[in-house]
Amino acid sequence: MSDHGYENYSGSYYDAIKNLKVLSIDGVVEKALQQDSTVRDWNEEFQSITSTLLNLQNYDSLSDISVQEQNLNTYNSLSSLAHDFLFVAKTYGKILILERSLPDIKKTIRPIQIGGTAGGEKYITQGILFKFAVDEYGIYGSDEYSQKAAAHDLKGLFFFCYCDLRDLHFPLMTLIDYR
């Protein structure tokens, strides 16, 4: 059994990304994609699914078989989306972490400037924003506190999701701890 838990997984996004290879050549990490893949709009899919779930909650007849079936299908879509998102985030997160100490010019995915200092260096790839939870500017007092702040961001997001604020939308988010 592999350590990533995707050995039995098959899905369209997995199929497009499974050919990602990370090669170490003279200490330089390079990636090779053997086929093109389109960038998935994670947010659009997530908002659509959560909107459908909220609309299904408005039905008075939850005992109706068609509503139950639609509810199950929607939760299956959410589960599949989350699974794909986690797979892609972990795959590219590992690349970013392995290349962290390289000069920007040698990185497979280069950092971008989108503002803000608290999130540290930022990267966007495959439609996902990546941030390193490190205290680059001394805002938190240490990398440990910066990492705790990132964990609290995720906890806060989790609890906001359960407030039933129908006009407030949330992104998909995960923390990657790769050693």
Helices and strands as residue ranges (DSSP letters): H 12-17, E 21-25, E 28-32, H 42-57, H 65-98, G 104-106, E 122-125, E 128-131, H 143-161
